Amino acid sequence: MRAVSLIVITDAGLARPRTVLEVVRAAVDAGAPAFQLRDKGAEAREMAEAARALLEVTRPAGALLMVNDRLDVALAVGADGVHLGPDDIPVAEARAVVREAQARHDVPSTFIVGTSTDDPHEARRLVADGADYIGCGTVYPTTSKANAGAVIGLDGLRRVVAAVDVPVFGIGGVSEARSEEIARETGAAGIAVIGAVMSAPDPGAAVRALMRPWLRRA
């Protein structure tokens, strides 16, 4: 997985009254390098239509698009990857499916399989199973995700970063100031945000502010 410092996760409710596509377009224009299409209530057809629309914006800009939960949709639309949660197809099985598709030249070798955990031992197992990156949180309290889990703080994020040799992204309650804190103090590869961009009055300005500490670190 190429160097990425920010993953913007979509949320139609937080984007209102704008559409997700409008917010993503503004974020892409501001230089956001990666996105995750997330819509827990959508059917496969709806997810595929949304992913195709987002790809028309992200791909020309060189930004990555991962599909949350749905490996089938990610493969069908030619997305850059999938992000799997604990209730989705296991990472090892997803990686096996991806390898078979790559052997047929149906999927590029760069296809990404990401996942989430805040446990260092679990993180090591997931990487051994084929995960390309780990989303780790909840780092700070958040209201953007109903089932975000217990707050682990910077120490919890550091433990996961130290446990694996793939990129780790801090998620949960990340603001501009907290992005600076994570960049300075944890060794994480970057951050993943939902509300900080989706509900921002100016999504482009929010993206630039969130990425600033990581650009300085680079």
ZILINJO-V216345 format. One record per residue. N is the residue number from 1. RES is the residue in one letter. PSI is psi in radians with two decimals (none if undefined). Layout:
n=N res=RES psi=PSI
n=N res=RES psi=PSI
This chain:
n=1 res=M psi=2.22
n=2 res=R psi=2.86
n=3 res=A psi=2.16
n=4 res=V psi=2.35
n=5 res=S psi=-0.22
n=6 res=L psi=2.24
n=7 res=I psi=2.11
n=8 res=V psi=2.12
n=9 res=I psi=2.28
n=10 res=T psi=2.68
n=11 res=D psi=1.94
n=12 res=A psi=-0.65
n=13 res=G psi=-0.77
n=14 res=L psi=-0.44
n=15 res=A psi=-0.41
n=16 res=R psi=2.53
n=17 res=P psi=0.04
n=18 res=R psi=2.88
n=19 res=T psi=2.80
n=20 res=V psi=-0.71
n=21 res=L psi=-0.70
n=22 res=E psi=-0.74
n=23 res=V psi=-0.75
n=24 res=V psi=-0.70
n=25 res=R psi=-0.75
n=26 res=A psi=-0.68
n=27 res=A psi=-0.71
n=28 res=V psi=-0.78
n=29 res=D psi=-0.48
n=30 res=A psi=-0.07
n=31 res=G psi=0.21
n=32 res=A psi=2.25
n=33 res=P psi=-0.27
n=34 res=A psi=2.60
n=35 res=F psi=2.67
n=36 res=Q psi=2.07
n=37 res=L psi=2.02
n=38 res=R psi=2.13
n=39 res=D psi=1.61
n=40 res=K psi=-0.44
n=41 res=G psi=-0.03
n=42 res=A psi=2.53
n=43 res=E psi=2.90
n=44 res=A psi=-0.75
n=45 res=R psi=-0.76
n=46 res=E psi=-0.74
n=47 res=M psi=-0.73
n=48 res=A psi=-0.74
n=49 res=E psi=-0.74
n=50 res=A psi=-0.72
n=51 res=A psi=-0.74
n=52 res=R psi=-0.69
n=53 res=A psi=-0.73
n=54 res=L psi=-0.64
n=55 res=L psi=-0.54
n=56 res=E psi=-0.39
n=57 res=V psi=-0.77
n=58 res=T psi=-0.73
n=59 res=R psi=-0.78
n=60 res=P psi=-0.45
n=61 res=A psi=-0.10
n=62 res=G psi=0.26
n=63 res=A psi=2.57
n=64 res=L psi=2.58
n=65 res=L psi=2.06
n=66 res=M psi=2.62
n=67 res=V psi=2.25
n=68 res=N psi=2.31
n=69 res=D psi=-0.73
n=70 res=R psi=1.61
n=71 res=L psi=-0.68
n=72 res=D psi=-0.75
n=73 res=V psi=-0.77
n=74 res=A psi=-0.77
n=75 res=L psi=-0.70
n=76 res=A psi=-0.66
n=77 res=V psi=-0.09
n=78 res=G psi=0.56
n=79 res=A psi=2.94
n=80 res=D psi=-0.24
n=81 res=G psi=-3.05
n=82 res=V psi=2.59
n=83 res=H psi=2.14
n=84 res=L psi=2.33
n=85 res=G psi=-3.13
n=86 res=P psi=-0.37
n=87 res=D psi=0.04
n=88 res=D psi=-3.12
n=89 res=I psi=2.36
n=90 res=P psi=2.60
n=91 res=V psi=-0.77
n=92 res=A psi=-0.71
n=93 res=E psi=-0.70
n=94 res=A psi=-0.76
n=95 res=R psi=-0.65
n=96 res=A psi=-0.74
n=97 res=V psi=-0.76
n=98 res=V psi=-0.75
n=99 res=R psi=-0.69
n=100 res=E psi=-0.74
n=101 res=A psi=-0.65
n=102 res=Q psi=-0.64
n=103 res=A psi=-0.51
n=104 res=R psi=-0.01
n=105 res=H psi=0.50
n=106 res=D psi=-0.35
n=107 res=V psi=2.39
n=108 res=P psi=2.75
n=109 res=S psi=-0.27
n=110 res=T psi=0.02
n=111 res=F psi=2.31
n=112 res=I psi=2.37
n=113 res=V psi=1.92
n=114 res=G psi=2.83
n=115 res=T psi=3.13
n=116 res=S psi=2.43
n=117 res=T psi=2.70
n=118 res=D psi=0.22
n=119 res=D psi=2.13
n=120 res=P psi=-0.71
n=121 res=H psi=-0.73
n=122 res=E psi=-0.68
n=123 res=A psi=-0.76
n=124 res=R psi=-0.71
n=125 res=R psi=-0.74
n=126 res=L psi=-0.67
n=127 res=V psi=-0.72
n=128 res=A psi=-0.54
n=129 res=D psi=-0.22
n=130 res=G psi=0.18
n=131 res=A psi=2.36
n=132 res=D psi=-0.41
n=133 res=Y psi=2.86
n=134 res=I psi=2.24
n=135 res=G psi=2.16
n=136 res=C psi=2.17
n=137 res=G psi=3.13
n=138 res=T psi=2.13
n=139 res=V psi=-0.78
n=140 res=Y psi=2.81
n=141 res=P psi=2.48
n=142 res=T psi=2.66
n=143 res=T psi=0.03
n=144 res=S psi=-0.38
n=145 res=K psi=2.07
n=146 res=A psi=-0.63
n=147 res=N psi=0.73
n=148 res=A psi=-0.40
n=149 res=G psi=-3.07
n=150 res=A psi=2.60
n=151 res=V psi=2.25
n=152 res=I psi=-0.28
n=153 res=G psi=-3.13
n=154 res=L psi=-0.59
n=155 res=D psi=-0.74
n=156 res=G psi=-0.70
n=157 res=L psi=-0.74
n=158 res=R psi=-0.68
n=159 res=R psi=-0.69
n=160 res=V psi=-0.72
n=161 res=V psi=-0.75
n=162 res=A psi=-0.36
n=163 res=A psi=-0.38
n=164 res=V psi=2.85
n=165 res=D psi=0.43
n=166 res=V psi=2.86
n=167 res=P psi=2.41
n=168 res=V psi=2.32
n=169 res=F psi=2.17
n=170 res=G psi=2.33
n=171 res=I psi=2.61
n=172 res=G psi=1.83
n=173 res=G psi=0.43
n=174 res=V psi=2.16
n=175 res=S psi=-3.11
n=176 res=E psi=-0.86
n=177 res=A psi=-0.68
n=178 res=R psi=-0.52
n=179 res=S psi=-0.74
n=180 res=E psi=-0.74
n=181 res=E psi=-0.78
n=182 res=I psi=-0.75
n=183 res=A psi=-0.64
n=184 res=R psi=-0.53
n=185 res=E psi=-0.07
n=186 res=T psi=-0.40
n=187 res=G psi=0.11
n=188 res=A psi=2.71
n=189 res=A psi=-0.43
n=190 res=G psi=-2.80
n=191 res=I psi=2.75
n=192 res=A psi=2.34
n=193 res=V psi=2.67
n=194 res=I psi=-1.36
n=195 res=G psi=-0.53
n=196 res=A psi=-0.43
n=197 res=V psi=-0.78
n=198 res=M psi=-0.63
n=199 res=S psi=0.09
n=200 res=A psi=2.40
n=201 res=P psi=-0.61
n=202 res=D psi=1.58
n=203 res=P psi=-0.63
n=204 res=G psi=-0.78
n=205 res=A psi=-0.66
n=206 res=A psi=-0.76
n=207 res=V psi=-0.81
n=208 res=R psi=-0.70
n=209 res=A psi=-0.72
n=210 res=L psi=-0.60
n=211 res=M psi=-0.32
n=212 res=R psi=-0.82
n=213 res=P psi=-0.57
n=214 res=W psi=-0.59
n=215 res=L psi=-0.66
n=216 res=R psi=-0.69
n=217 res=R psi=-0.60
n=218 res=A psi=none
